[in-house]
Amino acid sequence: AQSVTQLGSHVSVSEGALVLLRCNYSSSVPPYLFWYVQYPNQGLQLLLKYTSAATLVKGINGFEAEFKKSETSFHLTKPSAHMSDAAEYFCAVSEAGNNRLAFGKGNQVVVIP
Amino acid sequence: GAVVSQHPSRVICKSGTSVKIECRSLDFQATTMFWYRQFPKQSLMLMATSNEGSKATYEQGVEKDKFLINHASLTLSTLTVTSAHPEDSSFYICSASTDTPETQYFGPGTRLLVL
């Protein structure tokens, strides 16, 4: 079964600094990988996804992620943090052709003015 | 486009009662809908997958007789928590996918509090 590991439940970043959220996956078949953002008391919004096309994926709000098969990673980055980026971020994996998502534990991002 | 709604957004009920949560795809037809449960400060756990007109597939450890799922149309799925108890209090989130199965569109969630 597929799984995702996100380390560091809380991540603090200064406004204007680089945002880096790490995600490592485990999958027995080629994975589809996702990053979602969740604002308080709301559902999830898709930031970006990797589905076996380009390994560098650009998403909404200036986020991007790079699929590295050799490292089984799909880290999320944003060059310059904004206050509005404060939210919970979840990495998720599904196996190609199987749309059951397995989520990581999430990273709570705090942006410091 | 691709909007999913849930109703109600929050509900408080007494222990032993049943609660129904609706999940609707507003501007697309959802071939598959998913139900997740999220405890405070934790991740989403998939409870079940439902396809229109067929029985839901439940994840291991989820009681199908307690969490009844009906997917009567391509735009509506319902989750009924039967004989709710305080430990059922949680945030329930649905999602829907179309003919692009790897993309799920999430509803805003329903917060259930059982007293």
Interface residues (C-beta under 8 A of the other chain):
Chain A: S9 Y32 Y36 N41 Q42 G43 L44 Q45 L46 K49 T51 F90 S94 A96 G97 N99 R100 L101 A102 F103 G104 K105 G106
Chain B: V4 Q6 T32 F34 K41 Q42 S43 L44 M45 L46 T49 I93 S95 S97 P101 E102 T103 Q104 Y105 F106 G107 P108 G109 R111
